[in-house]
């Protein structure tokens, strides 16, 4: 419920920018079906970041046909040298990396684990569970050692081996504050015990490895916003229960150093307002707060903690879309200056107020019209930055400047697709049967144009359901995979989705398989009416909650679909609602909305072929959902169940995992659905 946007400042001089002419490599060839192997290769380059001192660039890189990503470190003072690279050992996967300072980098990794959870984390309450252990590690640019300053070993003394494993399953800790003006110290948090969510916060010296405890969570009260200069705690969060509802509350420190509860910032499980404290404006003493308390869309307001009042008008707003957050300077001479803000449109759009940032963005938008351009990281000396350009028809491409005059192309996430024609995703709105306007992301088959025969189509609902889709590059590969094979794809932002306003979000409460499902059916009918889909050749495919939507479509009578594909889907709504989350606050806020039509109880009504694929290390939605449903329907309809070895619920997924699921989808659509 709180956040602070940490971004480093750029050069204050607007420079003339040039982009290498070698970018002609982004030309395209004749349209063709994208091979599965091209979509499922590990990212060639990703997770790039620059150290605050501007000395090093870090990222994850693919080496040949390796099945795991490697860590890469470049010397920004001499980019002619190849990066220093280290591969993961054993069954460890590197997931993310970020440059810090003082010659250190932070790495997130995972490894497979199987055992009895006994109440620790998500998974089977009895018996054995296949899952993953997670570690957050710190190393140097030479990879001399990988340490874990976040494990809280002093708190684990006397604990059993299992309790230490449990700590790894739930996460041991991480970086809490970067302290950008301090050349060698950061603030980290460590879990103070294995089963609760309390943490200790320590100042950690990156050079010496020594730490000192600063403060802690206690009881129901957690540390919230910290001042980015000093690390001083400015806010705390807690929850209480009264009047039949949970309430999430903020405390803000006053001039005397005491924390006071601010009722104007309370959000309860009935009203469910989004309230995020983004930061403190030192000049005015007011806080930047993102909220939908005063409008359908989220806006950023200034809040005076002394008078406990919001300003009457928002600081940053947009009529059609949420304002997601702000980007601020951490340079010492203009610390805290707002450099820009982000909008959740079809894609995340950055509105830069700083002239340097805007000049960079404008230059790349001119070079890549219609694409998304963001400046993902920069050095404190304001001369080195990374620009990411992407679109639904262009995998993320990374560019670097070290002098604010010219940019070097670092590489594409998927270089194999650099000359492959792909379709552009468009934001559309279509009417639901009750008149509500539902946003959707429409991607037509590659090469299709208005007036061509209506193609086969896929309704592709997102997971969550408290989530949303964007029109950028689809890291799962599902949308370009389908559109390159001649399918039109509509991603309905059905009621219950977040990021499209309170009305869309709240109208999904307790409507699983009902009004939420109507929105998918209505999207299919809209496609037919407008020539975007052949009425006799429409399927539904979703993952996680989207998988639930596929199960629901399969058993609802009179729907528009010829077949259904459920990836990691929920089939037993009653069981899910009973066991929704091990977090009591999440159960109070979201669990009560998980009601509606239960596919498992209506499995006898199934009337279409169905494919289910599910990872055997999925603890968010156990594969029993797919196995039990498959057992119920396999004698009534064509039903295929694919269990994907070692696949967890969430990405990243290995090449083998994605190959397995995409091949199953391709075969099913061709042979059992539209064959």
C-alpha positions as CSV (number, residue, x, y, z in Angstrom):
1,X,0.0,0.0,0.0
2,X,3.0,2.3,-0.1
3,X,5.7,2.9,-2.6
4,X,8.5,5.4,-3.5
5,X,9.8,5.8,-7.0
6,X,13.6,5.9,-7.0
7,X,15.0,7.2,-10.2
8,X,18.4,8.8,-10.8
9,X,18.6,12.2,-12.4
10,X,19.9,13.1,-15.8
11,X,22.1,15.9,-17.3
12,X,20.4,19.3,-17.2
13,X,21.7,20.2,-20.6
14,X,19.5,19.3,-23.6
15,X,22.0,17.7,-26.0
16,X,21.7,16.9,-29.7
17,X,21.0,13.2,-29.9
18,X,21.9,10.8,-32.7
19,X,20.8,7.2,-33.2
20,X,23.1,4.8,-35.1
21,X,22.2,4.3,-38.7
22,X,22.7,0.6,-38.1
23,X,19.1,0.5,-36.9
24,X,18.1,-0.4,-40.4
25,X,18.4,-3.9,-39.0
26,X,14.8,-3.5,-37.8
27,X,13.5,-3.9,-41.4
28,X,11.1,-6.7,-42.1
29,X,10.9,-9.6,-44.5
30,X,7.9,-11.5,-46.0
31,X,5.3,-12.6,-43.5
32,X,5.7,-16.1,-42.1
33,X,4.7,-18.3,-39.2
34,X,7.1,-17.6,-36.3
35,X,8.8,-20.9,-35.3
36,X,8.1,-21.9,-31.7
37,X,11.9,-22.1,-31.1
38,X,12.3,-18.4,-32.0
39,X,9.7,-17.3,-29.5
40,X,10.9,-19.5,-26.6
41,X,14.6,-18.8,-26.6
42,X,15.8,-17.2,-23.4
43,X,16.2,-13.4,-23.6
44,X,19.5,-12.5,-25.3
45,X,19.8,-9.5,-23.0
46,X,17.6,-8.2,-20.2
47,X,17.5,-6.7,-16.7
48,X,20.0,-4.0,-17.6
49,X,21.0,-1.4,-15.0
50,X,23.7,1.2,-14.5
51,X,25.6,1.7,-11.2
52,X,25.1,5.1,-9.5
53,X,28.7,6.0,-10.1
54,X,28.4,5.2,-13.8
55,X,31.3,2.7,-13.7
56,X,29.5,-0.5,-14.6
57,X,26.5,-1.8,-16.5
58,X,24.9,-5.1,-15.4
59,X,22.4,-7.4,-17.0
60,X,21.3,-11.0,-17.7
61,X,22.6,-12.5,-21.0
62,X,22.0,-15.7,-23.0
63,X,25.2,-17.7,-23.9
64,X,24.7,-19.8,-27.0
65,X,21.9,-22.4,-26.4
66,X,22.4,-22.5,-22.6
67,X,19.3,-23.4,-20.6
68,X,20.0,-20.8,-18.0
69,X,20.8,-17.1,-18.1
70,X,24.2,-15.7,-17.1
71,X,25.2,-12.6,-15.3
72,X,27.1,-9.9,-17.3
73,X,29.0,-6.9,-16.2
74,X,30.4,-4.3,-18.6
75,X,33.0,-1.6,-17.9
76,X,31.2,1.7,-18.9
77,X,34.6,3.4,-19.3
78,X,35.6,1.0,-22.1
79,X,32.6,-0.5,-23.8
80,X,35.0,-2.0,-26.4
81,X,35.8,-4.8,-23.9
82,X,33.5,-7.8,-23.7
83,X,31.5,-8.2,-20.5
84,X,32.6,-10.2,-17.5
85,X,30.2,-13.2,-17.5
86,X,29.4,-15.9,-15.0
87,X,27.0,-18.8,-15.5
88,X,24.7,-20.2,-12.9
89,X,25.8,-23.5,-11.4
90,X,23.8,-26.6,-10.6
91,X,20.0,-26.0,-10.8
92,X,20.2,-22.3,-9.8
93,X,18.5,-19.8,-12.1
94,X,19.4,-16.1,-12.1
95,X,16.2,-14.1,-12.3
96,X,17.1,-10.5,-12.0
97,X,20.2,-8.4,-11.4
98,X,20.8,-4.7,-10.5
99,X,23.9,-2.6,-10.2
100,X,24.2,-0.9,-6.8
101,X,27.4,1.2,-5.9
102,X,30.8,0.7,-4.4
103,X,31.5,-2.1,-7.0
104,X,28.6,-4.3,-5.8
105,X,25.6,-5.8,-7.6
106,X,22.4,-7.4,-6.3
107,X,21.1,-10.7,-7.7
108,X,17.8,-12.6,-7.3
109,X,18.1,-16.4,-7.8
110,X,16.0,-19.5,-7.3
111,X,16.5,-23.3,-7.2
112,X,14.2,-26.3,-7.2
113,X,13.1,-27.7,-3.9
114,X,10.7,-30.6,-3.0
115,X,9.4,-31.5,0.5
116,X,6.7,-31.2,3.1
117,X,5.6,-27.6,3.7
118,X,3.8,-28.1,7.0
119,X,2.1,-24.7,6.8
120,X,5.0,-22.8,5.2
121,X,4.0,-20.9,2.1
122,X,1.6,-21.9,-0.6
123,X,1.3,-25.5,-1.5
124,X,0.0,-28.8,-0.1
125,X,-1.0,-28.8,3.5
126,X,-0.2,-32.5,3.7
127,X,2.3,-34.6,1.7
128,X,5.0,-33.2,-0.5
129,X,5.1,-30.1,-2.6
130,X,7.3,-29.2,-5.5
131,X,8.3,-25.6,-5.4
132,X,11.3,-23.2,-5.5
133,X,13.6,-21.6,-2.9
134,X,14.5,-17.9,-3.5
135,X,17.6,-16.1,-2.6
136,X,18.7,-12.4,-2.8
137,X,22.5,-12.2,-3.1
138,X,25.2,-9.5,-3.3
139,X,28.4,-9.9,-5.2
140,X,31.1,-7.7,-6.8
141,X,31.9,-7.1,-10.4
142,X,34.4,-9.9,-10.4
143,X,32.0,-12.4,-8.9
144,X,34.5,-13.2,-6.2
145,X,31.8,-14.4,-3.8
146,X,28.0,-14.4,-3.5
147,X,26.9,-13.3,0.0
148,X,23.4,-13.2,1.5
149,X,23.2,-10.2,3.9
150,X,19.4,-10.5,3.9
151,X,19.1,-13.9,5.6
152,X,19.0,-12.6,9.1
153,X,21.2,-15.5,10.4
154,X,21.2,-14.1,13.9
155,X,17.4,-14.6,14.0
156,X,17.6,-18.1,12.7
157,X,20.0,-19.5,15.3
158,X,18.5,-22.5,16.9
159,X,16.0,-23.0,14.1
160,X,15.6,-26.3,12.4
161,X,16.8,-27.0,8.9
162,X,13.2,-27.0,7.7
163,X,12.6,-23.5,9.3
164,X,15.6,-22.2,7.4
165,X,14.2,-23.7,4.2
166,X,10.9,-22.1,5.0
167,X,12.6,-18.8,5.2
168,X,13.9,-19.4,1.7
169,X,10.5,-20.2,0.3
170,X,8.9,-17.1,1.8
171,X,11.9,-14.8,0.9
172,X,14.6,-13.8,3.3
173,X,14.7,-10.1,2.7
174,X,16.0,-7.5,0.2
175,X,16.9,-3.9,-0.5
176,X,14.8,-1.4,1.4
177,X,16.4,1.9,0.5
178,X,19.3,2.8,-1.8
179,X,20.4,6.0,0.0
180,X,21.6,7.5,-3.3
181,X,23.7,10.3,-1.7
182,X,25.6,7.8,0.5
183,X,28.5,6.3,-1.6
184,X,28.7,2.9,0.2
185,X,25.7,2.3,2.5
186,X,22.2,1.0,1.8
187,X,19.3,-0.1,4.0
188,X,18.3,-3.7,3.8
189,X,15.5,-5.7,5.5
190,X,15.7,-9.1,7.0
191,X,12.8,-11.4,7.9
192,X,12.9,-11.6,11.7
193,X,11.3,-15.0,11.8
194,X,10.4,-17.8,9.4
195,X,6.6,-17.7,9.8
196,X,5.5,-14.1,10.4
197,X,6.0,-11.1,8.1
198,X,7.9,-8.9,10.5
199,X,11.3,-7.5,9.4
200,X,14.4,-5.9,10.8
201,X,15.9,-3.0,8.9
202,X,19.7,-2.5,8.9
203,X,22.2,-0.1,7.5
204,X,24.5,-2.2,5.4
205,X,27.9,-1.2,4.2
206,X,28.6,-2.5,0.8
207,X,32.4,-2.2,1.1
208,X,32.9,-3.8,4.5
209,X,29.8,-6.1,4.7
210,X,29.1,-4.8,8.2
211,X,25.6,-3.8,9.3
212,X,23.8,-2.0,12.1
213,X,20.2,-2.4,13.1
214,X,18.1,0.8,12.6
215,X,14.5,-0.2,13.3
216,X,11.9,-3.0,12.9
217,X,8.4,-3.9,12.1
218,X,6.4,-4.8,15.2
219,X,3.2,-6.6,15.7
220,X,0.7,-5.5,13.1
221,X,2.6,-2.4,12.2
222,X,5.0,-2.3,9.3
223,X,7.6,0.2,8.1
224,X,6.3,2.2,5.1
225,X,8.0,5.1,3.4
226,X,11.6,6.0,4.2
227,X,13.2,9.3,3.3
228,X,15.5,8.6,0.3
229,X,18.2,10.9,1.6
230,X,18.5,9.7,5.2
231,X,16.5,6.5,5.5
232,X,14.3,8.1,8.2
233,X,11.0,6.3,8.5
234,X,8.2,8.7,7.5
235,X,5.2,6.4,7.5
236,X,4.0,3.2,8.9
237,X,1.1,0.9,7.9
238,X,-1.2,-1.3,9.9
239,X,-4.6,-2.9,9.7
240,X,-7.4,-3.3,12.2
241,X,-10.8,-4.9,12.2
242,X,-14.1,-3.2,13.2
243,X,-17.6,-2.7,12.0
244,X,-17.4,-6.0,10.1
245,X,-14.5,-4.9,7.9
246,X,-10.7,-4.7,7.7
247,X,-9.2,-1.3,7.5
248,X,-5.7,-0.5,6.1
249,X,-4.3,2.6,7.8
250,X,-1.3,4.9,7.6
251,X,0.6,6.6,10.4
252,X,2.8,9.6,9.5
253,X,5.6,11.0,11.6
254,X,4.9,14.5,12.9
255,X,7.3,17.3,13.8
256,X,7.9,15.9,17.3
257,X,8.9,12.5,15.9
258,X,5.6,10.8,16.9
259,X,3.5,8.7,14.5
260,X,-0.1,9.7,14.1
261,X,-2.9,7.8,12.3
262,X,-4.4,9.7,9.4
263,X,-8.0,8.7,8.9
264,X,-8.2,10.4,5.6
265,X,-5.8,7.8,4.3
266,X,-7.8,4.8,5.5
267,X,-9.0,2.3,3.0
268,X,-11.3,-0.5,4.2
269,X,-12.3,-3.8,2.7
270,X,-15.7,-2.4,1.6
271,X,-14.7,0.8,-0.1
272,X,-11.4,-0.5,-1.3
273,X,-9.8,2.7,-2.3
274,X,-6.2,2.5,-3.7
275,X,-4.0,4.8,-1.6
276,X,-0.2,4.9,-2.2
277,X,2.2,7.3,-0.6
278,X,4.8,8.0,-3.3
279,X,7.1,10.4,-1.5
280,X,7.6,13.6,0.5
281,X,8.1,17.0,-1.1
282,X,10.7,18.6,1.2
283,X,10.0,22.1,-0.1
284,X,6.3,22.1,0.8
285,X,6.2,19.4,3.5
286,X,3.4,17.7,1.6
287,X,3.2,14.1,0.4
288,X,2.6,12.8,-3.1
289,X,-0.3,10.4,-2.9
290,X,-1.7,8.3,-5.7
291,X,-5.4,7.5,-5.1
292,X,-8.7,6.8,-6.8
293,X,-10.6,8.1,-3.7
294,X,-11.9,11.2,-5.6
295,X,-12.5,9.8,-9.1
296,X,-12.9,6.7,-11.2
297,X,-9.3,6.9,-12.3
298,X,-6.2,7.1,-10.1
299,X,-4.6,10.5,-9.8
300,X,-1.7,12.0,-7.8
301,X,-2.6,14.5,-5.2
302,X,-0.6,16.5,-2.7
303,X,-1.5,15.8,0.9
304,X,-0.6,18.1,3.9
305,X,0.0,15.9,6.9
306,X,-0.2,18.9,9.3
307,X,-3.7,19.8,8.3
308,X,-4.6,16.2,7.2
309,X,-6.1,17.5,4.0
310,X,-5.7,16.8,0.3
311,X,-5.2,19.6,-2.2
312,X,-8.5,20.3,-4.0
313,X,-7.1,19.6,-7.4
314,X,-4.8,16.8,-8.5
315,X,-1.1,17.4,-9.2
316,X,-1.0,14.9,-12.0
317,X,-4.1,13.4,-13.7
318,X,-5.4,12.0,-17.0
319,X,-9.1,11.8,-18.1
320,X,-9.0,8.3,-19.6
321,X,-6.2,6.5,-17.7
322,X,-4.7,6.0,-14.3
323,X,-1.6,7.9,-13.3
324,X,0.6,5.1,-12.1
325,X,3.5,6.9,-10.3
326,X,6.1,9.6,-10.5
327,X,9.8,9.8,-11.2
328,X,12.0,12.1,-9.1
329,X,15.5,13.3,-9.0
330,X,18.0,12.1,-6.5
331,X,20.7,14.6,-7.5
332,X,22.0,16.5,-4.5
333,X,21.3,20.0,-5.9
334,X,17.7,19.4,-6.9
335,X,16.8,16.3,-4.8
336,X,13.2,15.4,-5.1
337,X,12.3,17.3,-8.2
338,X,9.6,15.6,-10.2
339,X,11.1,14.5,-13.6
340,X,7.9,12.9,-14.9
341,X,5.0,10.7,-14.3
342,X,3.6,7.5,-15.9
343,X,0.2,6.7,-17.3
344,X,-1.4,3.3,-17.7
345,X,-2.7,3.7,-21.2
346,X,-2.7,0.9,-23.8
347,X,1.0,0.7,-22.8
348,X,2.8,2.4,-19.9
349,X,3.4,6.0,-21.2
350,X,5.9,8.3,-19.6
351,X,5.2,12.0,-19.5
352,X,8.6,13.7,-19.0
353,X,8.7,17.1,-17.4
354,X,12.5,17.3,-17.4
355,X,13.8,18.7,-20.8
356,X,16.6,16.2,-21.1
357,X,14.4,13.2,-20.6
358,X,11.8,14.6,-22.9
359,X,14.4,15.3,-25.6
360,X,15.7,11.7,-25.4
361,X,12.1,10.3,-25.6
362,X,11.2,12.6,-28.5
363,X,14.2,11.6,-30.5
364,X,13.5,7.9,-30.1
365,X,9.8,8.3,-30.8
366,X,10.7,10.0,-34.1
367,X,13.0,7.1,-34.9
368,X,10.4,4.5,-33.8
369,X,6.9,6.0,-34.3
370,X,4.2,4.1,-32.5
371,X,6.5,2.3,-30.1
372,X,6.9,2.7,-26.4
373,X,10.0,4.6,-25.3
374,X,11.2,4.6,-21.7
375,X,14.4,5.6,-20.0
376,X,15.0,2.7,-17.7
377,X,18.1,3.7,-15.7
378,X,20.8,6.3,-15.5
379,X,23.9,7.3,-13.5
380,X,24.2,9.9,-10.9
381,X,26.6,12.0,-13.0
382,X,23.7,12.4,-15.5
383,X,25.8,11.4,-18.5
384,X,25.0,7.7,-18.9
385,X,21.5,6.2,-19.5
386,X,19.7,3.2,-21.0
387,X,16.7,3.6,-23.3
388,X,14.3,0.8,-23.9
389,X,12.2,0.7,-27.1
390,X,9.4,-1.9,-27.6
391,X,6.0,-2.6,-29.0
392,X,3.7,-5.6,-29.5
393,X,5.5,-6.0,-32.9
394,X,9.0,-5.3,-31.5
395,X,10.7,-7.1,-28.7
396,X,12.5,-4.8,-26.2
397,X,15.6,-3.2,-27.7
398,X,18.3,-1.5,-25.5
399,X,20.3,1.6,-26.2
400,X,23.1,3.2,-24.2
401,X,24.7,6.6,-24.1
402,X,27.8,7.5,-22.1
403,X,28.1,11.1,-23.3
404,X,24.5,12.3,-24.0
405,X,25.3,12.8,-27.7
406,X,25.1,9.4,-29.4
407,X,23.5,6.1,-28.5
408,X,24.9,2.6,-28.9
409,X,22.6,-0.3,-29.7
410,X,23.2,-2.9,-27.0
411,X,20.9,-5.6,-28.3
412,X,17.4,-6.9,-28.6
413,X,15.7,-9.2,-26.2
414,X,14.8,-11.5,-29.1
415,X,17.3,-10.8,-31.9
416,X,15.9,-13.8,-33.9
417,X,12.8,-11.8,-34.4
418,X,14.4,-8.6,-35.5
419,X,13.3,-9.0,-39.2
420,X,10.1,-10.9,-38.5
421,X,6.9,-9.2,-39.4
422,X,4.5,-9.0,-36.5
423,X,1.1,-7.4,-35.8
424,X,0.5,-4.2,-33.8
425,X,-1.9,-4.3,-30.9
426,X,-4.6,-1.6,-30.7
427,X,-6.7,-0.4,-27.8
428,X,-10.4,-0.8,-28.5
429,X,-13.7,-0.5,-26.5
430,X,-16.7,-2.7,-27.0
431,X,-20.2,-2.7,-25.4
432,X,-21.1,-5.3,-22.9
433,X,-24.7,-6.6,-22.8
434,X,-25.5,-4.2,-20.0
435,X,-24.1,-1.2,-21.9
436,X,-20.8,-1.0,-20.0
437,X,-17.8,-0.1,-22.2
438,X,-15.1,-2.8,-21.9
439,X,-11.6,-2.0,-22.9
440,X,-9.8,-4.6,-25.0
441,X,-6.5,-5.1,-26.8
442,X,-7.0,-6.3,-30.3
443,X,-4.2,-7.9,-32.4
444,X,-5.1,-9.0,-35.9
445,X,-3.3,-11.8,-37.8
446,X,0.0,-10.7,-39.4
447,X,-0.7,-9.2,-42.8
448,X,-4.5,-9.0,-42.3
449,X,-6.2,-5.8,-43.5
450,X,-9.8,-4.5,-43.2
451,X,-11.9,-6.1,-45.9
452,X,-10.1,-9.4,-45.8
453,X,-12.2,-12.5,-44.8
454,X,-12.8,-12.8,-41.1
455,X,-10.1,-15.0,-39.5
456,X,-10.2,-17.5,-36.7
457,X,-10.0,-15.8,-33.4
458,X,-8.9,-16.4,-29.8
459,X,-10.4,-14.6,-26.8
460,X,-7.4,-14.3,-24.4
461,X,-8.3,-13.1,-20.9
462,X,-5.5,-12.2,-18.5
463,X,-4.8,-13.7,-15.1
464,X,-5.3,-12.0,-11.7
465,X,-8.1,-11.1,-12.1
466,X,-6.9,-8.0,-10.3
467,X,-4.5,-7.2,-13.1
468,X,-4.5,-5.9,-16.7
469,X,-2.8,-6.3,-20.0
470,X,-0.6,-3.9,-21.9
471,X,0.0,-3.5,-25.6
472,X,3.8,-3.9,-25.3
473,X,5.9,-7.0,-26.0
474,X,4.3,-10.2,-24.8
475,X,7.1,-12.0,-22.9
476,X,5.1,-15.2,-22.9
477,X,5.1,-15.2,-26.7
478,X,1.4,-16.2,-26.8
479,X,0.1,-13.2,-28.8
480,X,2.7,-13.2,-31.5
481,X,2.6,-17.0,-31.7
482,X,-1.1,-16.9,-32.4
483,X,-1.3,-13.9,-34.7
484,X,1.6,-15.3,-36.9
485,X,-0.5,-18.4,-37.3
486,X,-3.5,-16.5,-38.7
487,X,-5.5,-16.0,-35.5
488,X,-7.0,-12.7,-34.4
489,X,-6.5,-12.2,-30.6
490,X,-8.7,-10.1,-28.3
491,X,-7.5,-9.5,-24.7
492,X,-10.7,-8.3,-22.9
493,X,-10.1,-6.1,-19.9
494,X,-13.2,-7.6,-18.3
495,X,-14.9,-6.3,-15.2
496,X,-12.7,-7.2,-12.2
497,X,-9.6,-5.9,-14.1
498,X,-7.5,-3.2,-12.4
499,X,-5.9,-0.2,-14.1
500,X,-9.0,0.8,-16.0
501,X,-10.9,2.6,-13.2
502,X,-12.9,1.7,-10.1
503,X,-16.1,1.0,-12.0
504,X,-14.5,-1.7,-14.1
505,X,-12.6,-3.1,-11.1
506,X,-15.4,-3.2,-8.5
507,X,-18.1,-4.5,-10.9
508,X,-16.3,-7.8,-11.0
509,X,-16.9,-8.6,-7.3
510,X,-18.4,-12.0,-6.8
511,X,-19.1,-12.4,-10.6
512,X,-16.6,-15.1,-11.4
513,X,-18.1,-17.1,-14.3
514,X,-21.1,-14.7,-14.5
515,X,-20.9,-11.0,-15.5
516,X,-17.1,-11.3,-15.7
517,X,-17.6,-14.2,-18.2
518,X,-20.3,-12.3,-20.1
519,X,-17.6,-9.7,-21.0
520,X,-15.5,-12.4,-22.7
521,X,-18.6,-13.7,-24.7
522,X,-19.6,-10.1,-25.6
523,X,-16.0,-9.5,-26.9
524,X,-16.3,-12.5,-29.2
525,X,-19.6,-11.3,-30.5
526,X,-18.2,-7.8,-31.1
527,X,-15.4,-9.3,-33.1
528,X,-17.8,-11.1,-35.3
529,X,-20.1,-8.1,-35.8
530,X,-17.1,-6.0,-36.9
531,X,-15.5,-8.5,-39.2
532,X,-12.6,-9.4,-36.9
533,X,-13.6,-13.0,-36.4
534,X,-15.3,-15.9,-38.1
535,X,-18.3,-16.8,-35.8
536,X,-17.7,-20.5,-36.4
537,X,-14.0,-20.4,-35.5
538,X,-13.5,-18.8,-32.1
539,X,-11.7,-20.3,-29.1
540,X,-10.8,-19.1,-25.6
541,X,-7.4,-19.4,-24.1
542,X,-6.3,-18.0,-20.7
543,X,-3.8,-18.6,-18.0
544,X,-4.3,-18.6,-14.2
545,X,-7.6,-16.6,-13.7
546,X,-7.7,-16.7,-17.5
547,X,-7.6,-20.5,-17.2
548,X,-10.6,-20.3,-14.9
549,X,-12.4,-18.2,-17.7
550,X,-11.6,-21.1,-20.1
551,X,-13.0,-23.7,-17.7
552,X,-16.1,-21.5,-17.2
553,X,-16.6,-21.0,-21.0
554,X,-16.4,-24.8,-21.5
555,X,-19.4,-25.5,-19.2
556,X,-21.6,-22.4,-19.9
557,X,-24.4,-23.2,-22.4
558,X,-24.8,-21.1,-25.5
559,X,-21.4,-19.5,-25.6
560,X,-19.5,-18.5,-28.8
561,X,-16.5,-20.8,-28.4
562,X,-15.6,-24.0,-30.2
563,X,-12.9,-25.1,-27.8
564,X,-11.2,-24.0,-24.6
565,X,-7.5,-23.9,-23.4
566,X,-6.7,-23.5,-19.7
567,X,-3.2,-22.8,-18.6
568,X,-2.6,-23.2,-14.8
569,X,-6.3,-22.6,-14.5
570,X,-8.6,-22.6,-11.5
571,X,-11.4,-25.2,-12.0
572,X,-12.7,-25.5,-8.4
573,X,-14.0,-22.1,-7.4
574,X,-15.4,-23.4,-4.1
575,X,-12.0,-24.8,-3.0
576,X,-10.2,-21.6,-4.1
577,X,-12.6,-19.3,-2.2
578,X,-12.2,-21.4,0.9
579,X,-8.4,-21.3,0.7
580,X,-7.8,-17.9,-0.9
581,X,-4.3,-16.7,0.2
582,X,-2.5,-17.3,3.5
583,X,-2.6,-13.5,4.1
584,X,-5.6,-12.6,6.2
585,X,-5.7,-9.1,4.9
586,X,-5.8,-10.3,1.3
587,X,-8.5,-12.7,2.2
588,X,-10.5,-9.9,3.6
589,X,-10.1,-7.6,0.6
590,X,-10.0,-10.0,-2.3
591,X,-11.2,-13.4,-1.0
592,X,-14.8,-12.2,-0.5
593,X,-15.0,-11.3,-4.2
594,X,-14.1,-14.9,-5.3
595,X,-17.6,-16.1,-5.8
596,X,-19.8,-17.1,-8.7
597,X,-20.3,-20.0,-11.0
598,X,-18.1,-23.0,-10.1
599,X,-16.8,-24.9,-13.2
600,X,-16.1,-28.1,-11.2
601,X,-19.7,-28.3,-10.1
602,X,-20.9,-27.8,-13.6
603,X,-18.5,-30.1,-15.4
604,X,-21.3,-32.3,-16.7
605,X,-22.4,-29.5,-18.9
606,X,-19.2,-29.4,-20.9
607,X,-19.8,-29.4,-24.7
608,X,-16.5,-28.6,-26.3
609,X,-13.0,-30.0,-26.7
610,X,-10.5,-28.8,-24.0
611,X,-6.8,-28.6,-23.5
612,X,-5.3,-28.1,-20.1
613,X,-1.6,-27.5,-19.4
614,X,-0.2,-27.0,-15.9
615,X,3.2,-26.9,-14.2
616,X,4.1,-29.5,-11.7
617,X,5.8,-26.9,-9.5
618,X,2.8,-24.5,-9.5
619,X,1.9,-23.8,-5.9
620,X,-0.3,-20.8,-6.6
621,X,-2.8,-23.0,-8.5
622,X,-1.9,-26.6,-7.9
623,X,-2.1,-29.0,-10.8
624,X,-4.9,-30.9,-9.0
625,X,-7.3,-28.3,-10.5
626,X,-6.5,-29.5,-14.0
627,X,-6.2,-33.2,-13.1
628,X,-9.5,-33.4,-11.4
629,X,-11.4,-31.5,-14.1
630,X,-9.8,-33.7,-16.8
631,X,-10.9,-36.8,-15.0
632,X,-14.5,-35.5,-14.9
633,X,-14.8,-34.6,-18.6
634,X,-12.5,-37.0,-20.5
635,X,-15.3,-39.5,-21.2
636,X,-17.6,-36.7,-22.4
637,X,-15.5,-34.6,-24.8
638,X,-12.0,-34.6,-26.3
639,X,-9.9,-33.6,-23.3
640,X,-6.1,-33.3,-23.2
641,X,-4.0,-32.8,-20.1
642,X,-0.3,-31.7,-20.4
643,X,1.7,-31.6,-17.1
644,X,4.8,-29.4,-17.7
645,X,7.9,-30.6,-15.8
646,X,9.3,-28.1,-13.3
647,X,7.1,-25.2,-14.4
648,X,6.1,-22.7,-11.7
649,X,3.0,-20.5,-11.8
650,X,4.8,-17.3,-12.7
651,X,7.5,-16.5,-15.2
652,X,10.4,-16.8,-15.9
653,X,9.9,-20.2,-17.7
654,X,12.6,-22.2,-19.4
655,X,12.7,-22.8,-23.1
656,X,11.7,-26.4,-22.6
657,X,8.6,-25.4,-20.5
658,X,7.5,-22.9,-23.2
659,X,8.2,-25.3,-26.0
660,X,6.0,-27.9,-24.4
661,X,3.0,-25.6,-23.8
662,X,3.2,-23.8,-27.2
663,X,3.4,-27.1,-29.1
664,X,0.4,-28.4,-27.2
665,X,-1.6,-25.3,-28.0
666,X,-0.6,-25.4,-31.7
667,X,-1.5,-29.1,-32.1
668,X,-4.8,-28.7,-30.2
669,X,-6.1,-25.7,-32.2
670,X,-5.2,-27.3,-35.5
671,X,-6.4,-30.8,-34.9
672,X,-9.0,-30.8,-32.2
673,X,-10.6,-27.3,-32.3
674,X,-10.6,-26.0,-35.9
675,X,-9.4,-29.1,-37.7
